[in-house]
């Protein structure tokens, strides 16, 4: 069974949203109270906001890649390396975060893209 990269990114984004809502529930409730919005400081509410923004972006990215895969395309190796670079930046800035979960997905993108490139070269030589 070939698990799609888009589904992995989508799943990670949804997982991040669920964890963010669970971990930051009290902070999000405080933001929803009068005077809690807009978030103007470096509070837990600000962390919750960026946690959930990242979750939303992963979901959007996952849906986009899944659509590409459903049409027979696949992400390029460059896309995988970019995912790895983003994860590396996040982990370097704050080692104790979920960005570590992006590395296996990035590696899978690179491996699959290189495998497909090899197949394309072999088919072109025939």
Secondary structure, 3 states (H helix, E strand, C coil): CCCCHHHHHHHHHHHHHHHHHHHCHHHHHHHHCCCCCCCCCCCHHHHHHHHHHHHHHHHHHHHHHHHHHHCCCCCCHHHHHHHHHHHHHHHHHCCCCCCHHHHHHHHHHHHHHHHHHHHHHHHHHC
